[in-house]
Amino acid sequence: MRGLSMPVTSPRPSTLQVILDVGPAVHQGAGLSRYAGQLARHLLAEAPPEMALTFFYNAHSGHDLPQELAQAPRRTLPLNQYAWRLSVLASQLLGIPYPGILPRSSPDSRPILYHATEHLLPYLPVPTVLTVHDLIFERYPQHHTWTNRLFLRVGMPLFVRRADAIIAVSRHTQRDLMELYRVPPAKIHLIYQGIDPAFRPAPPAEVQRIRQRYSPDRPYLLMVGTLEPRKNHATALRALLRLKQAGHPHRLLVVGGRGWLFEPIQEEVKRLGLEGDVTFAGYVPGADLPPLYTGADCVLMPSLYEGFGFPVLEAMACGAPVVCSQVSSLPEVAGDVAMLVPPTDDAALAAAVGQILQEPERAAAMRTQGPLYAARFRWDECARQTVALYQALAQKSKPSSRHLPS
């Protein structure tokens, strides 16, 4: 009797190559870095076997990929940020494919796709995805340097028009794209970002250890974000003065690096006589943030404009009460868990914080509800939706074995 022959299976070849710009995770901090780094990490876990990932970034100043991303294939260009930005804009203005990003050829005819995770999209002869975080420079041009404003005013309309698909990180950003740039709704895909599981209520011993380091003598309110005009530290400082005058002993602990026009913020501290009531901690180790959030009596985010608003969700995930602005994406992200106030109304901000400080039941309810609400925002889900977009876009484009620029 002849035996049955079993088919021999071989690994499924990749049918789509995705080149993901991870430059923000290499060179930047704050929100853009979180997005690029977390998306890259979760794409490695969520991408199907037939999808090959390559990480791209402009390499300079000794900066390199975070260790957890180092195992993936990479392509780099030896350009500093200034040269990279200008050359990307030049490629779009001239309609010349940007060299060095794509492989020289695609011998197996698999489609190639490029994903720009920040507002910087090279001109390329392959399908492209552009993530748009915000259009702050359009809504609040005074909060950008004139050089950055000029670059974005020239570049963003080109990037948005040339992208085959756009990811908006909030419904507010989606509306801005349609209103300001007349982007067709079908081209924009709303994909919310996630919260790192490291952001969770910290144990009391850890909270106490961190409190001893940053504010050993007094309870504290917390702000997290770059020192720059749109974060609206001035309103928070005036609210702090009102709280101080009402008898609250709290210190305002400000976490974040110095950004553009940070000096007026420090001058406002002196003008209001709050030198002993405000601590600028600068950047802090990532491991310190969860206990800092958990230990805060309230987290403030009175921003004038946010494309998403990571600190709101991070604070909620760690069980901190939050008061934030009722503008841009913040009501959308905060839901009904945070207290919302007009961004420039320091009296309203002080009143909302005062309610939390004076009403333990309200504060306890916010500490309980926050982690449950923030758990809805997951990076693995963000990655799955992004993979689905890649696959849909690849199906629309014809496979090509054409030679690509080196």
C-alpha positions in Angstrom: 0.0 0.0 0.0 1.4 3.3 -1.0 1.9 5.8 1.8 0.3 9.2 1.8 2.6 12.0 1.0 2.1 15.1 3.2 2.7 18.5 1.7 5.8 20.3 2.9 5.0 23.8 4.1 7.6 26.5 3.9 7.5 29.9 5.7 5.1 32.3 4.0 7.1 34.9 2.0 6.5 38.5 2.9 4.0 40.2 0.5 4.4 43.7 1.8 7.4 45.6 3.0 6.7 48.6 5.3 9.3 51.2 5.9 8.5 53.0 9.1 10.0 56.3 10.0 11.1 56.0 13.6 13.2 59.2 13.7 11.1 60.8 16.4 11.9 57.8 18.7 15.6 58.3 18.1 15.9 62.1 18.2 12.9 63.6 20.0 11.1 63.5 23.3 7.5 64.0 24.4 4.5 62.9 22.3 6.1 62.3 18.9 8.7 60.1 20.4 6.0 58.1 22.3 4.0 57.6 19.1 6.9 56.4 16.9 8.5 54.2 19.5 5.3 52.6 20.8 3.9 52.0 17.3 7.2 50.4 16.2 7.2 48.1 19.3 3.7 47.0 18.8 3.9 46.6 15.0 6.7 44.1 15.7 4.3 42.1 17.8 1.1 42.6 15.7 2.3 42.6 12.1 1.4 39.3 10.3 4.3 37.1 9.1 3.8 38.2 5.5 4.5 41.9 6.4 8.2 42.8 6.6 9.1 45.8 8.7 12.1 48.0 8.2 12.8 51.0 10.5 14.2 54.2 8.9 15.7 57.2 10.5 18.3 59.9 9.9 21.3 59.0 12.0 23.5 61.7 13.5 25.1 62.8 16.8 25.4 59.2 18.0 21.7 58.8 18.5 20.4 55.3 17.9 17.3 53.1 18.1 16.0 52.2 21.5 17.3 48.8 22.5 14.0 47.0 22.2 13.8 48.0 18.5 17.3 47.2 17.6 16.6 43.7 16.3 14.6 44.9 13.3 16.1 45.7 9.9 16.9 49.3 9.5 17.9 51.9 6.9 19.6 55.1 7.9 20.8 58.4 6.3 23.8 60.3 7.8 21.9 63.7 8.0 21.3 66.0 10.9 17.7 67.3 11.5 18.2 70.5 9.6 19.6 68.8 6.5 16.9 66.1 6.7 14.0 68.5 6.9 15.2 70.7 4.1 16.0 67.9 1.8 12.6 66.3 2.4 10.9 69.6 1.6 13.1 70.0 -1.6 12.1 66.5 -2.8 8.4 67.4 -2.5 8.8 70.9 -4.1 10.8 69.4 -7.1 8.8 66.2 -7.3 12.0 64.2 -7.2 12.0 60.8 -5.4 14.1 61.0 -2.2 17.2 58.7 -2.5 18.4 56.3 0.1 15.1 55.4 1.8 13.8 52.6 -0.5 15.7 49.5 -1.5 17.2 49.7 -5.0 14.7 47.1 -6.3 11.9 44.8 -5.3 13.0 41.5 -6.9 10.0 39.5 -5.6 7.5 42.2 -6.8 6.2 42.7 -3.3 4.7 46.2 -2.7 6.6 48.7 -0.6 4.9 51.2 1.6 6.4 54.2 3.6 4.9 55.5 6.8 5.9 59.0 8.0 5.2 59.2 11.8 5.8 62.9 12.0 5.0 65.9 9.8 7.8 65.1 7.3 6.9 63.1 4.2 9.6 62.6 1.4 8.5 62.4 -2.2 8.6 58.7 -3.0 7.3 56.5 -5.8 5.5 54.1 -3.5 2.2 54.4 -1.5 2.7 56.6 1.6 1.0 57.0 5.0 1.3 60.2 6.9 0.4 60.6 10.6 -0.8 64.1 11.5 -0.7 64.9 15.2 -2.0 68.4 15.1 -2.1 71.6 13.1 -1.1 73.9 15.9 1.0 76.1 13.6 -2.2 76.9 11.7 -4.4 77.6 14.7 -1.7 79.3 16.9 1.1 80.5 14.6 2.5 82.7 17.3 3.5 79.6 19.2 6.0 78.5 16.6 9.3 80.1 15.6 9.0 81.9 12.3 11.4 79.4 10.6 9.3 76.4 11.7 6.1 78.2 10.8 7.4 78.9 7.3 8.6 75.3 6.9 5.2 73.9 7.9 3.2 76.4 5.9 5.1 75.4 2.8 5.5 71.7 3.6 2.3 70.5 5.2 0.0 71.2 2.3 2.3 69.2 0.1 2.7 66.3 2.6 -1.0 66.1 3.1 -1.8 66.2 -0.6 0.8 63.7 -1.6 0.1 61.1 1.1 -2.1 58.2 -0.1 -3.6 57.9 3.4 -3.5 60.0 6.5 -3.8 58.9 10.1 -5.3 61.4 12.5 -4.6 60.8 16.2 -7.9 62.5 17.3 -11.2 63.4 15.8 -10.3 67.1 16.4 -7.2 66.7 14.2 -9.4 65.0 11.6 -11.7 67.9 11.6 -8.9 70.4 11.3 -7.5 68.5 8.3 -10.9 68.7 6.5 -11.5 72.3 7.5 -8.1 73.8 6.9 -6.8 71.7 4.0 -10.0 70.3 2.5 -8.8 66.8 2.8 -11.5 64.3 1.7 -12.9 62.4 4.7 -12.2 59.0 3.0 -8.5 59.8 3.0 -8.3 60.3 6.8 -8.2 57.4 9.2 -8.9 58.1 12.9 -6.6 55.8 14.9 -6.2 56.7 18.6 -2.9 56.3 20.3 -2.4 54.2 23.4 -1.1 54.3 26.9 1.9 52.4 28.0 0.9 49.7 30.6 3.7 51.1 32.8 1.3 53.9 33.7 -0.8 52.4 36.5 -1.4 53.3 40.1 1.9 53.1 41.9 2.2 51.4 45.3 2.3 53.6 48.4 5.9 52.9 49.2 7.0 54.0 45.7 4.8 57.1 45.8 6.4 58.0 49.2 9.9 57.5 47.8 9.3 59.7 44.8 7.6 62.3 47.0 10.7 62.5 49.2 12.8 63.2 46.0 10.6 65.9 44.4 8.4 67.5 47.1 9.3 66.1 50.5 7.8 68.9 52.6 4.5 69.7 50.9 1.7 68.1 48.8 1.9 68.9 45.1 0.0 69.6 42.0 1.6 68.3 38.8 2.0 69.6 35.2 3.8 67.4 32.6 4.8 68.9 29.3 7.5 70.9 27.5 7.9 74.4 28.7 6.4 76.3 25.7 3.6 78.9 25.2 0.9 76.5 24.1 1.1 74.5 27.3 -0.2 77.6 29.1 1.8 77.4 32.3 0.9 81.1 32.9 -2.7 80.2 33.7 -1.6 77.4 36.0 0.7 79.8 37.8 -2.1 82.4 38.4 -4.4 79.6 39.5 -1.7 78.4 42.0 -1.5 82.0 43.4 -5.3 81.9 44.0 -5.1 78.5 45.7 -2.2 79.8 47.9 -4.2 82.8 48.8 -7.1 80.5 49.8 -4.8 78.7 52.2 -3.8 75.6 50.2 -0.2 74.6 50.9 0.5 72.9 47.5 3.6 73.2 45.4 3.3 73.1 41.6 5.7 70.6 40.3 6.5 71.1 36.6 8.0 68.2 34.7 9.3 68.7 31.1 12.2 70.1 29.1 12.7 73.6 28.1 11.1 74.5 24.8 10.7 77.6 22.7 10.1 80.8 24.8 10.4 79.1 28.2 12.0 82.1 29.8 8.7 84.1 30.2 7.3 81.2 32.3 10.1 81.5 34.8 9.8 85.2 34.8 6.1 84.9 35.6 7.0 82.8 38.7 9.1 85.7 40.0 6.5 88.3 39.1 3.8 86.4 41.1 6.1 85.8 44.0 5.9 82.1 43.7 9.6 81.2 43.7 9.1 79.0 46.8 6.0 77.4 45.4 7.1 76.1 42.0 9.6 73.5 41.2 10.9 73.0 37.6 12.1 69.4 37.6 13.0 69.2 33.9 13.0 65.8 32.3 12.6 63.0 34.8 13.4 59.3 34.4 10.4 57.5 32.8 10.1 55.2 35.9 9.5 58.2 38.1 6.4 59.4 36.1 3.8 56.8 37.3 4.5 57.4 41.0 4.6 61.2 40.4 1.2 61.0 38.8 -0.2 58.8 41.5 1.2 61.0 44.3 -0.2 64.3 42.9 -3.3 65.7 44.5 -4.3 66.9 41.0 -2.8 67.0 37.5 -3.2 70.2 35.5 -3.3 70.5 31.7 -4.6 73.9 30.8 -3.2 73.7 27.2 -4.4 76.1 24.5 -4.2 73.3 21.9 -3.4 69.6 21.9 -3.5 67.1 19.1 -4.0 64.3 21.6 -2.9 65.0 25.2 -0.9 62.1 26.6 -0.5 63.5 30.1 -4.2 63.5 30.6 -4.5 59.7 30.0 -1.3 58.9 31.7 -2.4 60.7 34.8 -5.8 59.0 34.7 -4.2 55.6 34.2 -2.1 56.2 37.4 -5.2 57.2 39.4 -4.7 60.9 39.5 -7.5 63.5 39.4 -7.2 65.7 36.3 -8.3 69.2 35.4 -7.7 70.1 31.7 -8.8 72.6 29.1 -12.1 72.3 27.3 -10.6 72.9 23.9 -9.1 71.1 20.9 -8.7 67.3 21.5 -8.7 67.4 25.3 -12.5 66.9 25.9 -12.4 64.1 23.4 -9.5 62.3 25.1 -10.6 63.1 28.7 -14.1 62.0 28.3 -16.3 62.6 31.4 -13.6 61.6 33.9 -11.6 64.9 34.0 -12.9 68.3 35.0 -12.9 70.8 32.1 -12.3 74.5 32.3 -11.7 77.4 29.8 -7.9 77.4 29.1 -7.2 81.0 30.0 -9.6 81.3 33.0 -7.3 81.0 36.0 -10.2 81.5 38.4 -12.1 78.6 36.9 -9.0 76.4 37.0 -8.3 77.3 40.7 -12.0 76.6 41.5 -11.9 73.2 39.8 -8.7 72.2 41.6 -10.1 73.6 44.8 -13.1 71.3 44.5 -10.9 68.3 44.2 -8.7 69.3 47.1 -11.7 70.0 49.4 -14.0 67.1 48.3 -12.3 63.8 49.1 -15.2 61.8 47.7 -14.9 63.5 44.3 -11.1 63.0 44.3 -11.6 59.3 45.3 -14.1 58.8 42.5 -11.8 60.3 39.9 -8.9 58.1 41.1 -11.1 55.0 40.7 -12.6 55.9 37.3 -9.4 57.1 35.7 -7.6 53.8 35.3 -10.8 52.1 33.9 -11.3 54.8 31.4 -7.6 55.1 30.3 -7.5 51.3 29.7 -9.6 51.9 26.5 -6.6 53.4 24.8 -4.3 50.5 23.8 -1.2 50.5 21.7 -1.8 47.0 20.5 -5.1 48.1 19.1 -3.5 51.2 17.5 -1.0 48.8 15.8 -3.7 46.4 14.6 -5.7 49.3 13.0 -2.5 50.6 11.4 -1.7 47.2 10.0 -5.2 47.0 8.5 -4.6 50.4 6.9 -1.3 49.2 5.4 -3.0 46.1 4.0 -5.9 48.0 2.5 -3.5 50.5 0.9 -1.3 47.8 -0.5 -4.2 46.1 -2.2 -5.0 49.3 -4.0 -1.5 49.6 -5.4 -0.1 47.3 -8.1 3.0 45.2 -7.2 6.0 46.6 -9.0 9.4 45.2 -9.7 10.6 48.6 -10.9 14.0 49.8 -9.8 13.9 52.4 -7.1 16.4 55.1 -6.3 19.3 54.1 -4.0 
